[in-house]
Amino acid sequence: MNESVEWYAERARALTHPDGFSALRQAGLAAFEQAGWPTRAIEAWKYTPADFMQSARFMPACGSETEPDVLPSWCNDGICLQFVNGRLQPIDESLLPAGVKVMPLKDALHTDNLPVTDYLGRIMQPASGFEAYNAAMLNAGVCIYLAPFVRLEKPLILCHWQDRGFEAVYLRHLVIASPGSDATVVEYYASDSVEACHTNAVSELALEADARLAHYTLRADGTHTRHVGHTFARVMRGARFESHTFGLGGKLVRRDVDIRLEGEGASCLQNGVFMPREGEHIDHHTRVEHQVGGCESVQDYRGVLNGKCRGVFNGRVVVAKGADRTRALQNNRNLLLSTDAEIDTLPQLEIFADDVSCSHGATVGQLDRDALFYLQARGLSLEDARALLVRGFVTENLRNTHPLLRTWLSTQLTGGEV
């Protein structure tokens, strides 16, 4: 065991174990001590360095009572829960409709009629030392429970704010969407720390029969943030899951989405845009498993890279034996705005069934010089012409988003509205 792994293991051992977490923590710690931090020798981490954990010593964040005053205005138009340096601020339960329960994960464990133990730690799959350490540090996060056939009209927004350097926030969110329920959940991450900080977030999402869940991860992390996050979703018969992932910045960002379609007629959409800028690195890994037949998945990720930066996309679709009548589409398109930008893209299909319709593809290109010339000839500046073409490149992705978020996302990505 190297020095870094031992140091972080000691931080995990020092935590008080609330009832119900101890078994998961102990299993996570054992897995972390065995796996350690991932290295480039591991295929899934070939293009993304995790060595910052070897050199840095991030203390567990201890929270803050101060609410940030720089959150986007749309946070006030949904049902907003604020996390400041890992601490959840008090929840106004009067904002929640009947049939919707939202509470700290550690409280949900002791609440009658909430099936937390049926899901917590059971949707998540072993991945790397980061997920194992997230389990070892299990403490902060929320449980969101939707009763059968409940429809949540407003998005439920989890706003995560971090403003202290050399601290790490470890989050575990659990969403239980009962049969026939419908909701939108947004995870928004932002930071203005002027020193290195770290976020390690895992979300477990359970969609029972005929449920509908749209899940967003919006990252406006600062230039000093190292963000590692993983979303795990289990989708049952007739359920519909949408994953919308937008990476707007961060020193180093690794975001994974793993989806298992386990019931006939289940479907999912993975919609993503990532925009690294000077000195930034953003990596997206996706995996969809068609475990039964008659399911559909669509992936559309687009990268816009500017300055000396790097983007990574690795998407995998697995069609299990016997999962006939599967339909799977996967596409990754990338736009390089500078000669210093780098992109590594690897779409993959693994098909073990016969009666399927599957396709995948990837493209890398630059802005059309003729189009730029045309727009400039009609009075647009070079900057405005570039922004207009970028807007056109991501328009389809933005149109798939919730109206509450669309204008803000468009402004953040392109400087204008779609």
C-alpha positions in Angstrom: 0.0 0.0 0.0 1.5 3.3 -1.0 1.7 6.4 1.2 -1.2 8.2 -0.5 -3.6 5.2 -0.2 -2.6 4.7 3.5 -3.1 8.4 4.3 -6.6 8.5 2.7 -7.5 5.1 4.3 -6.7 6.7 7.7 -9.1 9.5 7.0 -11.8 6.9 6.4 -11.1 4.9 9.5 -11.4 8.1 11.6 -15.0 8.6 10.6 -17.8 7.8 13.0 -20.0 5.1 11.6 -23.7 5.9 11.7 -25.9 2.9 12.0 -26.6 1.3 8.6 -23.4 2.7 6.9 -20.7 0.7 8.6 -21.0 -2.4 6.4 -20.9 -0.4 3.2 -18.0 1.7 4.5 -15.9 -1.3 5.6 -16.5 -3.0 2.2 -15.6 0.3 0.4 -12.4 0.7 2.5 -11.3 -2.8 1.8 -11.9 -2.4 -1.9 -10.0 0.9 -1.9 -7.0 -0.5 -0.1 -6.8 -3.3 -2.6 -7.4 -1.1 -5.8 -5.7 2.1 -4.8 -6.0 5.1 -7.1 -6.3 4.3 -10.8 -3.3 4.7 -13.0 -2.8 5.1 -16.8 -2.0 1.4 -16.9 -5.7 0.8 -16.4 -7.4 1.0 -19.8 -10.4 3.0 -18.6 -7.9 5.6 -17.2 -5.5 5.6 -20.1 -6.1 9.2 -21.1 -6.9 10.8 -17.8 -4.3 11.2 -15.0 -5.5 10.5 -11.5 -2.0 11.2 -10.0 -3.3 14.4 -8.3 -4.5 12.1 -5.5 -1.0 10.8 -5.1 0.5 14.2 -4.5 -2.4 16.1 -2.8 -3.8 15.6 0.7 -7.4 16.8 0.6 -8.9 16.9 4.1 -12.6 15.9 4.3 -14.7 19.0 4.0 -16.5 20.0 7.3 -19.3 22.0 5.7 -20.3 25.6 6.1 -23.4 27.5 7.3 -22.9 30.3 4.8 -25.2 30.1 1.7 -23.6 31.2 -1.6 -25.0 34.3 -3.3 -23.7 33.5 -6.8 -26.0 30.6 -7.8 -27.8 30.9 -11.2 -31.3 32.5 -11.0 -32.9 29.3 -12.3 -32.1 27.6 -9.0 -34.9 29.7 -7.5 -37.4 28.4 -10.1 -37.1 24.8 -9.0 -37.1 23.1 -5.6 -33.5 23.9 -4.5 -31.4 22.1 -1.9 -28.1 23.6 -1.2 -24.9 21.9 -0.2 -22.1 24.2 1.0 -18.7 22.5 1.3 -20.5 19.2 1.6 -23.1 20.2 4.2 -26.8 20.1 3.3 -28.6 23.2 4.4 -32.0 22.8 6.0 -34.8 21.6 3.7 -38.1 23.4 3.5 -40.4 20.4 3.3 -43.4 22.6 2.6 -42.1 22.9 -1.0 -42.4 19.2 -1.6 -45.7 17.8 -3.0 -47.4 14.9 -1.4 -45.7 11.6 -2.2 -42.2 13.1 -2.5 -39.7 12.7 0.3 -36.3 14.3 0.4 -34.0 14.0 3.4 -30.3 13.4 4.3 -29.3 9.9 3.4 -28.4 9.1 7.0 -31.9 10.1 8.2 -33.5 8.1 5.4 -31.9 4.9 6.8 -34.0 5.2 9.9 -37.3 6.3 8.3 -40.1 3.8 8.2 -41.5 2.8 4.8 -38.5 4.0 2.9 -36.8 1.1 1.2 -33.3 2.6 1.3 -31.4 -0.6 2.1 -33.0 -2.3 -0.9 -31.1 0.1 -3.2 -28.2 1.8 -1.4 -25.0 0.2 -2.6 -26.9 -2.3 -4.8 -27.2 -0.2 -8.0 -23.6 1.0 -7.9 -21.1 -1.4 -9.6 -17.4 -1.8 -8.8 -15.4 0.6 -11.0 -12.2 2.1 -9.6 -10.6 3.3 -6.4 -12.6 6.5 -6.5 -16.0 4.7 -6.2 -14.6 2.5 -3.5 -13.3 5.4 -1.6 -16.7 7.2 -2.0 -18.2 4.2 -0.2 -15.5 4.3 2.5 -16.4 7.9 3.2 -20.2 7.4 3.0 -21.9 10.1 5.0 -23.2 13.1 3.0 -25.9 13.0 0.4 -29.7 12.8 0.0 -32.3 10.3 -0.5 -35.1 11.3 -2.9 -38.2 9.0 -2.9 -41.0 9.3 -5.4 -44.2 7.4 -4.4 -46.0 5.4 -7.1 -47.6 7.6 -9.9 -46.4 10.9 -8.3 -45.4 13.6 -10.8 -43.0 16.3 -9.6 -43.8 19.4 -11.6 -40.8 21.5 -10.7 -37.2 20.2 -11.1 -35.5 19.2 -7.9 -32.2 20.9 -7.9 -29.2 19.9 -5.8 -26.8 22.9 -5.7 -23.3 22.0 -4.6 -21.0 24.9 -3.8 -17.4 24.6 -2.8 -15.1 27.5 -1.8 -12.4 26.1 0.4 -9.1 24.8 -0.9 -7.4 21.5 0.0 -10.7 20.0 1.0 -12.6 17.1 -0.5 -16.4 16.6 -0.7 -17.7 13.0 -0.8 -21.4 12.7 -1.9 -23.8 9.8 -2.3 -27.2 10.6 -3.7 -30.0 8.0 -4.0 -33.1 8.4 -6.1 -35.9 5.9 -5.9 -38.5 6.4 -8.6 -41.5 4.1 -7.8 -43.7 2.7 -10.6 -45.3 5.3 -12.7 -43.6 8.3 -11.1 -42.1 11.2 -13.0 -39.5 13.8 -12.0 -36.5 15.9 -13.1 -33.4 16.0 -10.8 -30.6 18.4 -11.4 -27.1 18.1 -9.8 -25.3 21.5 -10.2 -21.7 21.8 -9.1 -19.8 25.1 -8.8 -16.7 26.4 -7.1 -14.8 29.7 -6.7 -11.9 28.2 -4.7 -8.6 29.8 -5.6 -6.8 26.6 -4.4 -7.0 23.0 -5.4 -10.2 21.2 -4.2 -11.8 17.9 -4.9 -15.3 16.5 -5.4 -16.1 12.7 -5.4 -19.8 12.2 -6.2 -21.8 9.0 -6.8 -25.5 8.9 -7.7 -27.6 5.7 -7.6 -30.9 5.9 -9.5 -33.6 3.3 -9.4 -36.4 3.5 -12.0 -39.2 1.0 -11.4 -41.7 0.0 -14.0 -43.0 2.8 -16.2 -41.2 5.5 -14.2 -39.8 8.6 -15.9 -36.7 10.3 -14.6 -34.6 13.1 -16.2 -31.2 13.4 -14.5 -28.9 16.4 -15.1 -25.3 16.9 -14.0 -24.2 20.5 -14.7 -20.6 21.3 -13.8 -19.4 24.9 -13.7 -16.4 23.9 -11.6 -13.6 26.4 -11.1 -10.2 26.2 -12.6 -8.8 24.6 -9.4 -11.4 21.8 -9.1 -10.8 18.1 -9.5 -14.2 16.5 -10.0 -14.8 12.8 -10.3 -18.4 11.6 -10.5 -20.3 8.5 -11.4 -24.0 8.0 -12.1 -25.5 4.5 -11.9 -29.0 3.9 -13.2 -31.1 0.7 -13.2 -34.1 1.0 -15.5 -37.0 -1.5 -15.3 -39.9 -2.5 -17.6 -41.3 0.4 -19.6 -39.3 3.0 -17.7 -37.7 6.0 -19.4 -34.4 7.5 -18.2 -32.7 10.6 -19.5 -29.1 11.5 -18.6 -28.1 15.1 -19.5 -24.4 15.9 -18.8 -22.9 19.3 -19.4 -19.3 20.0 -18.6 -18.6 23.8 -18.5 -15.2 23.7 -16.8 -12.8 22.3 -14.3 -9.1 21.7 -13.9 -9.8 17.9 -14.3 -13.2 16.4 -14.7 -14.0 12.7 -15.0 -17.7 11.9 -15.3 -19.0 8.3 -15.9 -22.6 7.2 -16.6 -23.5 3.5 -16.3 -27.0 2.4 -17.3 -28.6 -1.0 -17.1 -31.8 -1.6 -19.0 -33.3 -4.6 -17.1 -36.9 -4.6 -18.2 -38.5 -5.0 -21.6 -39.5 -1.7 -23.1 -37.1 0.3 -21.1 -35.3 3.2 -22.8 -32.7 5.8 -22.2 -31.3 9.0 -23.7 -27.7 10.1 -23.0 -27.3 13.7 -24.0 -24.0 15.5 -23.3 -21.9 18.5 -24.2 -18.4 19.2 -22.8 -16.4 22.3 -23.3 -12.9 22.3 -21.9 -10.9 25.5 -22.2 -7.2 26.5 -21.7 -5.5 24.1 -19.2 -8.6 21.9 -18.6 -9.2 18.2 -19.0 -12.7 16.7 -19.3 -13.3 13.0 -19.7 -16.7 11.2 -20.2 -17.1 7.5 -20.0 -20.5 6.0 -20.7 -21.8 2.4 -20.6 -25.3 1.1 -21.5 -26.1 -2.6 -20.9 -29.1 -4.0 -22.8 -29.8 -6.9 -20.5 -33.2 -7.9 -22.0 -34.8 -7.5 -25.4 -37.1 -4.8 -26.7 -35.1 -1.8 -25.3 -33.8 1.3 -26.9 -30.8 3.6 -26.1 -29.6 6.8 -27.8 -26.3 8.5 -27.0 -25.3 11.9 -28.4 -22.3 13.6 -26.9 -20.6 16.6 -28.4 -17.3 18.3 -27.5 -16.2 21.9 -28.1 -12.6 22.3 -27.3 -10.7 25.7 -27.2 -7.2 26.4 -26.2 -4.6 24.0 -24.9 -6.9 21.4 -23.4 -8.0 17.8 -23.7 -11.3 16.0 -24.0 -12.0 12.3 -23.8 -15.1 10.3 -24.8 -15.4 6.6 -24.3 -18.9 5.2 -24.9 -19.8 1.5 -24.8 -23.0 -0.2 -25.6 -23.3 -3.9 -24.6 -26.2 -6.0 -25.9 -26.5 -9.2 -23.9 -27.2 -12.7 -25.4 -30.9 -13.0 -26.0 -31.6 -9.2 -25.9 -33.2 -9.3 -29.3 -35.1 -6.4 -30.8 -32.6 -4.0 -29.3 -32.1 -0.6 -30.9 -29.0 1.4 -29.9 -27.6 4.5 -31.5 -24.3 6.1 -30.4 -22.6 9.2 -31.7 -19.8 11.5 -30.6 -19.1 14.7 -32.5 -16.2 17.1 -31.7 -15.3 20.6 -32.7 -11.7 21.8 -32.2 -11.5 25.6 -32.0 -7.7 25.7 -31.7 -4.7 23.8 -32.9 -3.6 23.0 -29.4 -6.8 21.2 -28.4 -6.8 17.4 -28.2 -9.6 14.9 -28.3 -9.6 11.1 -27.8 -12.8 9.4 -28.8 -13.7 5.7 -28.7 -17.3 4.6 -29.4 -17.7 0.9 -28.8 -20.4 -1.8 -29.5 -20.4 -5.3 -27.9 -23.2 -7.3 -29.4 -24.1 -10.9 -28.3 -27.6 -11.0 -29.9 -28.7 -11.4 -33.5 -31.9 -9.4 -34.1 -30.6 -5.9 -33.3 -30.3 -2.5 -34.9 -27.2 -0.8 -33.6 -24.8 1.9 -34.9 -22.0 4.1 -33.6 -19.7 6.8 -34.9 -17.4 9.6 -34.1 -16.3 12.7 -35.9 -13.6 15.4 -35.2 -13.5 18.7 -37.2 -13.0 22.4 -37.2 -15.1 25.4 -38.0 -15.9 25.8 -41.6 -13.7 28.6 -43.0 -16.2 29.4 -45.8 -19.0 29.8 -43.2 -16.9 32.1 -41.1 -16.0 34.2 -44.1 -19.7 34.4 -45.1 -20.8 35.6 -41.7 -18.0 38.1 -41.4 -18.8 39.4 -44.9 -22.3 40.2 -43.5 -21.0 42.3 -40.7 -20.4 39.8 -37.8 -17.1 40.0 -36.0 -14.9 36.9 -36.0 -15.9 36.2 -32.3 -19.6 36.5 -33.0 -19.3 34.3 -36.1 -17.5 31.6 -34.2 -20.1 31.7 -31.4 -23.0 31.4 -33.9 -21.4 28.3 -35.5 -20.8 26.7 -32.1 -24.4 27.4 -31.2 -25.5 25.6 -34.3 -23.3 22.7 -33.4 -24.9 22.1 -30.0 -28.4 23.3 -30.8 -29.9 19.7 -31.0 -28.4 18.8 -27.6 -29.8 22.0 -26.0 -33.3 21.5 -27.4 -33.5 18.2 -25.5 -33.0 19.9 -22.2 -35.6 21.3 -19.7 -36.9 24.8 -20.6 -35.8 26.0 -17.2 -32.2 25.3 -18.0 -32.0 25.8 -21.7 -31.4 29.5 -21.9 -28.7 29.5 -19.2 -27.0 26.5 -20.8 -27.0 28.1 -24.2 -25.5 31.3 -22.7 -22.8 29.4 -20.9 -21.9 27.3 -23.9 -22.2 29.8 -26.8 -22.9 33.3 -25.3 -26.5 33.4 -26.7 -29.9 31.8 -26.7 -31.0 28.8 -28.9 
